[in-house]
Amino acid sequence: MSSCAFSTCKLHDTLLDHEFICNKPSCFPKHLVHLKTNRISANLSCLKISPYNSSTWQQTGRLQCRALDVESNRTFLKGDLFQLDDVIEAQQFDREILSAIFEVAREMETIEKKSRGSQILKGYLMATLFYEPSTRTRLSFESAMKRLGGEVLTTENAREFSSAAKGETLEDTIRTVEGYTDIIVMRHFESGAARRAAMTANIPVINAGDGPGQHPTQALLDVYTIEREIGRLDGIKVGLVGDLANGRTVRSLAYLLAKYNGVKIYFVSPEVVKMKDDIKEYLTSKGVKWEESANLKEVASKCDVVYQTRIQRERFGERIDLYDEARGKYIVDRNILSAMQKHAVITLEVDGDPRAAYFRQAKNGLFIRMALLKLLLLGW
């Protein structure tokens, strides 16, 4: 009987025996496995059903899977399927996949700089379905697709100008749109909407931000930028500043930073928008040191990176008083910049400083998104 190998040691920790038999794919825990088309992907690893396993399944009604004692030195061969069907949350990635994605991003940078683009995605269509306003993320994805030879179908402010305004459910919208395109990039105002879309669609879905939930592609480009700017990810100190309660970017970034060794995170925010307990508990469970502080200048003096998010007016609803209480409290100006070691983020006053990495960060977003589109549609 054929077997399929998990090339990760993480899943082995959850299995007392090295081999188990499943009567049908749906026997996998729902939180661990997501079935889409002819692949099964797991958050912790990837199970690929080979033609041999497929025939075994048809003949016997059973699929044999074997968890191997493999060190964390996976290789990603050209032509192999990407380990993920969708990009929904930062927890999907591990260090090895991140490093491999960053390598592809560097290849995309070469394509963008040395030529007018590539035609590897010629014939593919991408739909950008944005229920919230966006400039950088939407244009970054659309530019990425076009630079790889693909085409774009787009709707901006779909909350008002799509069938959602007539009462169409998200699931029905996704079922309709997937008939027109090969991949969906979606931004939504509700946390968890991207996961709902991915569970509905039979094509890849990329989460471009779901309310106060997550923004995984932003976190990917943030980590990629930090590595390029500093030269390492292990042992760094990062200050997360601003609206930490509602900022989906800082949530996703915290999840990714937890993959690296010796990282320390400082949370600096007004009281009304402090980082939520679920992120702090997750960091603690992963052995990541974190500290809350009200003193931005002191934190800046200790950090390799200061990551600033805006206070998000749209997340406060009718509580304008809370928004007014929070905004304008922490600004990275020259006074803060004088205390910093490496980088500064935000405010026009410091744009000319070489440590201000945010415009380079935005450009890196193009390369990361080119890499993700290539991987999701074509594989490694």
C-alpha positions as CSV (number, residue, x, y, z in Angstrom):
1,M,0.0,0.0,0.0
2,S,1.3,3.4,-0.9
3,S,2.1,6.0,1.8
4,C,2.5,9.7,1.9
5,A,5.2,11.4,3.9
6,F,5.0,14.4,6.2
7,S,8.4,16.1,5.8
8,T,8.2,17.8,9.2
9,C,8.9,16.7,12.7
10,K,6.1,18.8,14.2
11,L,3.3,16.5,13.3
12,H,5.4,13.5,14.6
13,D,5.1,15.0,18.1
14,T,1.3,14.6,17.9
15,L,1.4,11.0,16.8
16,L,2.3,8.2,19.2
17,D,2.6,5.7,16.4
18,H,4.5,6.4,13.2
19,E,1.7,5.1,11.1
20,F,-2.1,5.5,11.1
21,I,-4.9,4.5,8.8
22,C,-7.7,6.9,7.9
23,N,-10.9,5.6,6.5
24,K,-11.6,8.8,4.6
25,P,-9.9,12.2,4.3
26,S,-12.7,13.8,6.4
27,C,-11.4,12.0,9.5
28,F,-8.7,14.6,9.9
29,P,-9.5,17.2,12.5
30,K,-11.2,20.2,10.9
31,H,-8.8,22.7,12.4
32,L,-5.8,20.8,11.0
33,V,-6.8,19.9,7.5
34,H,-8.5,21.8,4.7
35,L,-9.6,19.8,1.7
36,K,-9.5,21.7,-1.6
37,T,-9.5,20.1,-5.1
38,N,-7.0,17.3,-5.2
39,R,-4.8,18.4,-2.2
40,I,-5.0,18.3,1.6
41,S,-3.1,21.0,3.3
42,A,-2.4,21.3,7.0
43,N,-1.4,24.3,9.1
44,L,1.6,22.4,10.5
45,S,2.6,20.4,7.5
46,C,1.5,19.4,4.0
47,L,-0.1,16.1,3.0
48,K,0.0,15.6,-0.8
49,I,-2.1,12.8,-2.3
50,S,-0.1,11.2,-5.1
51,P,-1.7,9.3,-8.0
52,Y,-0.6,6.1,-6.1
53,N,-2.4,7.1,-3.0
54,S,-5.4,8.2,-5.0
55,S,-5.7,4.7,-6.6
56,T,-5.1,3.1,-3.2
57,W,-8.0,5.2,-1.9
58,Q,-10.2,4.1,-4.8
59,Q,-9.4,0.4,-4.4
60,T,-9.4,0.0,-0.6
61,G,-11.3,3.0,0.7
62,R,-8.4,3.6,3.0
63,L,-5.5,6.0,2.8
64,Q,-2.2,5.1,4.6
65,C,-0.1,7.9,5.9
66,R,3.2,7.8,7.6
67,A,4.8,10.5,9.8
68,L,8.5,10.3,9.3
69,D,11.3,11.3,11.7
70,V,12.6,14.1,9.5
71,E,14.7,17.0,10.7
72,S,13.5,20.4,9.8
73,N,15.5,20.7,6.6
74,R,12.8,20.4,3.9
75,T,13.7,21.0,0.3
76,F,11.3,22.7,-2.1
77,L,11.8,21.3,-5.6
78,K,10.9,23.2,-8.7
79,G,7.5,22.0,-10.0
80,D,6.3,20.8,-6.6
81,L,3.0,22.1,-5.4
82,F,3.0,24.9,-2.9
83,Q,2.3,23.7,0.7
84,L,-0.7,26.0,1.1
85,D,-4.0,26.2,-0.8
86,D,-4.8,29.7,0.5
87,V,-3.0,32.4,2.4
88,I,-5.4,33.3,5.3
89,E,-3.3,33.8,8.5
90,A,0.3,34.1,9.6
91,Q,0.2,30.9,11.6
92,Q,0.2,28.9,8.4
93,F,3.9,29.6,7.8
94,D,7.0,28.1,9.4
95,R,10.6,29.3,9.2
96,E,11.5,27.0,6.3
97,I,8.5,28.1,4.1
98,L,9.2,31.7,5.0
99,S,12.8,31.4,3.9
100,A,11.8,29.7,0.7
101,I,9.2,32.4,-0.1
102,F,11.8,35.1,0.5
103,E,14.1,33.3,-2.0
104,V,11.3,33.4,-4.6
105,A,10.7,37.1,-3.8
106,R,14.4,37.8,-4.5
107,E,13.9,36.1,-7.9
108,M,10.9,38.3,-8.5
109,E,12.9,41.4,-7.6
110,T,15.4,40.4,-10.3
111,I,12.6,39.9,-12.8
112,E,11.1,43.3,-12.0
113,K,14.5,45.1,-12.1
114,K,16.1,43.5,-15.2
115,S,13.2,43.2,-17.5
116,R,9.8,44.5,-18.3
117,G,8.3,41.5,-16.5
118,S,7.6,37.9,-17.0
119,Q,4.9,35.9,-18.8
120,I,4.8,32.9,-16.4
121,L,1.2,33.8,-15.4
122,K,0.0,34.6,-18.9
123,G,-3.5,33.3,-19.3
124,Y,-4.3,33.5,-15.5
125,L,-6.9,35.9,-14.1
126,M,-6.8,37.4,-10.6
127,A,-9.9,39.0,-9.0
128,T,-9.3,41.7,-6.3
129,L,-12.5,41.8,-4.2
130,F,-12.1,44.7,-1.7
131,Y,-14.9,45.5,0.7
132,E,-12.8,48.2,2.4
133,P,-10.7,51.0,0.9
134,S,-7.2,50.2,-0.1
135,T,-4.5,51.8,-2.3
136,R,-1.2,50.2,-1.5
137,T,-2.4,46.6,-1.0
138,R,-4.7,46.5,-4.0
139,L,-2.3,48.2,-6.4
140,S,0.5,46.0,-5.1
141,F,-1.4,42.8,-5.9
142,E,-2.6,44.1,-9.3
143,S,0.9,45.2,-10.3
144,A,2.3,41.9,-9.1
145,M,-0.1,40.0,-11.3
146,K,0.5,42.1,-14.4
147,R,4.3,42.0,-14.0
148,L,4.0,38.2,-14.2
149,G,1.9,38.3,-17.4
150,G,-1.5,37.8,-15.8
151,E,-4.7,39.8,-16.0
152,V,-6.8,41.5,-13.3
153,L,-10.5,41.7,-12.6
154,T,-11.1,44.3,-9.9
155,T,-13.9,45.7,-7.7
156,E,-13.2,48.6,-5.3
157,N,-15.4,49.2,-2.3
158,A,-17.4,46.1,-2.9
159,R,-19.4,46.7,0.3
160,E,-21.3,49.5,-1.5
161,F,-20.9,48.8,-5.2
162,S,-21.3,45.0,-5.5
163,S,-24.2,42.6,-5.0
164,A,-23.4,42.7,-1.3
165,A,-25.3,45.9,-1.2
166,K,-28.4,44.0,-2.4
167,G,-28.0,41.4,0.3
168,E,-25.9,38.7,-1.5
169,T,-24.0,36.6,1.0
170,L,-20.2,36.4,1.0
171,E,-20.4,32.7,0.2
172,D,-22.6,33.3,-2.9
173,T,-20.3,36.1,-4.1
174,I,-17.3,33.9,-3.8
175,R,-19.0,31.0,-5.7
176,T,-19.9,33.5,-8.5
177,V,-16.5,35.2,-8.7
178,E,-14.5,31.9,-8.7
179,G,-16.2,31.1,-12.0
180,Y,-14.5,34.1,-13.6
181,T,-11.0,33.9,-12.2
182,D,-8.1,31.7,-11.1
183,I,-7.3,33.3,-7.7
184,I,-9.1,35.7,-5.4
185,V,-7.5,38.4,-3.3
186,M,-10.0,39.7,-0.8
187,R,-10.2,42.5,1.8
188,H,-13.2,42.4,4.1
189,F,-14.4,44.4,7.1
190,E,-15.2,41.3,9.2
191,S,-12.7,39.3,11.0
192,G,-12.8,35.7,9.8
193,A,-14.3,36.6,6.4
194,A,-11.2,35.3,4.5
195,R,-11.5,31.9,6.1
196,R,-15.1,31.7,5.1
197,A,-14.2,32.6,1.6
198,A,-11.4,30.0,1.5
199,M,-13.7,27.3,2.8
200,T,-16.2,28.1,0.0
201,A,-13.9,28.5,-3.0
202,N,-12.3,25.8,-5.0
203,I,-9.5,28.2,-6.1
204,P,-6.8,29.9,-4.0
205,V,-7.9,32.8,-1.8
206,I,-5.5,35.4,-0.3
207,N,-6.5,37.4,2.7
208,A,-5.6,41.0,2.0
209,G,-7.0,42.1,5.5
210,D,-10.1,41.0,7.3
211,G,-11.3,43.7,9.7
212,P,-9.3,43.7,12.9
213,G,-8.3,40.0,12.3
214,Q,-5.1,39.5,10.2
215,H,-3.2,40.8,7.2
216,P,-0.7,37.9,6.5
217,T,0.8,39.2,3.2
218,Q,1.6,42.5,5.0
219,A,3.4,40.6,7.7
220,L,5.3,38.6,5.1
221,L,6.6,41.7,3.5
222,D,7.4,43.2,6.9
223,V,9.5,40.3,8.0
224,Y,11.2,40.2,4.5
225,T,12.0,43.9,4.9
226,I,13.3,43.5,8.4
227,E,15.6,40.8,7.2
228,R,16.9,42.8,4.3
229,E,17.4,46.0,6.4
230,I,19.0,44.4,9.5
231,G,20.4,41.2,8.0
232,R,18.9,38.8,10.6
233,L,15.6,37.9,12.2
234,D,16.8,35.9,15.2
235,G,17.6,38.0,18.3
236,I,15.9,41.2,17.2
237,K,14.0,43.6,19.4
238,V,10.9,45.1,17.8
239,G,8.6,47.9,19.1
240,L,5.0,47.7,18.0
241,V,3.4,51.1,18.3
242,G,-0.1,52.5,17.9
243,D,-3.5,50.8,17.6
244,L,-2.5,47.3,18.7
245,A,-6.1,46.3,19.6
246,N,-7.5,46.8,16.1
247,G,-4.3,46.7,14.0
248,R,-4.4,43.5,11.9
249,T,-0.9,44.1,10.6
250,V,0.7,44.0,14.1
251,R,-1.3,40.8,15.0
252,S,0.0,39.0,11.9
253,L,3.5,40.4,12.4
254,A,3.6,39.1,16.0
255,Y,2.6,35.6,14.9
256,L,5.5,35.6,12.4
257,L,8.1,37.0,14.7
258,A,7.3,34.2,17.1
259,K,8.9,31.8,14.6
260,Y,12.4,33.2,15.3
261,N,14.7,32.7,18.2
262,G,15.5,35.3,20.9
263,V,13.0,37.9,19.6
264,K,11.7,40.4,22.1
265,I,8.6,42.5,21.4
266,Y,7.6,45.8,23.1
267,F,4.0,47.0,22.9
268,V,3.5,50.7,23.0
269,S,0.0,52.0,22.8
270,P,-2.7,54.2,24.4
271,E,-4.6,52.3,27.1
272,V,-7.8,52.0,25.0
273,V,-6.0,50.2,22.2
274,K,-3.6,47.8,24.0
275,M,-2.6,44.5,22.4
276,K,-5.2,41.9,23.0
277,D,-4.5,39.0,25.4
278,D,-4.7,36.3,22.7
279,I,-1.5,37.6,21.1
280,K,0.3,38.0,24.4
281,E,-0.7,34.5,25.4
282,Y,0.4,33.1,22.1
283,L,3.8,34.8,22.4
284,T,4.2,33.5,25.9
285,S,3.4,29.9,24.8
286,K,6.1,30.2,22.2
287,G,8.7,31.5,24.6
288,V,8.8,35.0,23.1
289,K,9.5,37.7,25.6
290,W,7.2,40.7,25.5
291,E,6.8,43.9,27.5
292,E,4.2,46.7,27.6
293,S,5.4,50.3,28.0
294,A,4.1,53.8,27.8
295,N,7.5,55.3,27.0
296,L,8.1,55.3,23.3
297,K,11.5,57.0,23.5
298,E,12.8,54.5,26.0
299,V,11.5,51.6,23.9
300,A,13.0,53.1,20.7
301,S,16.4,53.3,22.3
302,K,16.3,49.5,22.9
303,C,14.8,48.4,19.5
304,D,16.2,47.3,16.2
305,V,12.9,48.1,14.6
306,V,10.0,50.4,15.5
307,Y,6.8,49.5,13.7
308,Q,4.1,52.2,13.8
309,T,0.4,51.7,13.0
310,R,-2.2,54.4,12.8
311,I,-5.1,54.8,15.2
312,Q,-7.9,53.4,13.1
313,R,-10.9,55.7,13.2
314,E,-13.1,53.2,11.4
315,R,-12.7,50.6,14.2
316,F,-14.2,52.8,16.9
317,G,-17.7,53.0,15.6
318,E,-19.7,55.6,17.4
319,R,-17.1,56.0,20.2
320,I,-15.4,59.1,18.9
321,D,-14.4,59.9,22.4
322,L,-12.2,56.8,22.6
323,Y,-10.7,57.6,19.2
324,D,-9.9,61.2,20.3
325,E,-8.3,59.8,23.5
326,A,-6.0,57.5,21.5
327,R,-4.9,59.4,18.5
328,G,-1.7,61.5,18.4
329,K,-0.2,60.1,21.5
330,Y,2.8,58.3,19.9
331,I,4.6,60.0,17.0
332,V,7.9,59.0,15.6
333,D,9.6,62.4,15.1
334,R,13.2,63.6,15.3
335,N,13.1,63.5,19.1
336,I,12.3,59.7,19.0
337,L,14.6,59.2,16.0
338,S,17.6,60.5,18.0
339,A,17.2,57.7,20.5
340,M,16.8,54.9,17.9
341,Q,19.4,52.3,16.8
342,K,18.4,51.2,13.3
343,H,15.0,52.1,11.7
344,A,12.3,54.7,12.0
345,V,8.7,54.4,10.7
346,I,6.1,57.1,9.8
347,T,5.8,60.9,9.8
348,L,7.0,63.1,7.0
349,E,9.6,64.8,9.3
350,V,11.8,61.7,9.2
351,D,11.3,60.6,5.6
352,G,14.8,61.6,4.6
353,D,16.6,59.5,7.3
354,P,18.1,56.4,5.8
355,R,16.7,54.4,8.7
356,A,13.1,55.2,7.6
357,A,12.4,51.9,5.8
358,Y,8.7,52.2,4.9
359,F,9.0,53.2,1.2
360,R,11.4,50.3,0.7
361,Q,9.0,48.2,2.6
362,A,6.2,49.1,0.2
363,K,8.3,48.1,-2.8
364,N,9.2,44.8,-1.1
365,G,5.4,44.1,-0.9
366,L,5.4,43.9,-4.7
367,F,8.1,41.1,-4.7
368,I,6.4,39.2,-1.9
369,R,3.0,39.3,-3.7
370,M,4.6,38.3,-7.0
371,A,6.1,35.3,-5.2
372,L,2.8,34.3,-3.6
373,L,0.9,34.5,-6.8
374,K,3.5,32.4,-8.6
375,L,3.6,29.8,-5.8
376,L,-0.2,29.5,-5.4
377,L,-0.9,29.2,-9.1
378,L,2.2,27.3,-10.4
379,G,4.0,25.9,-7.4
380,W,7.7,26.1,-6.6
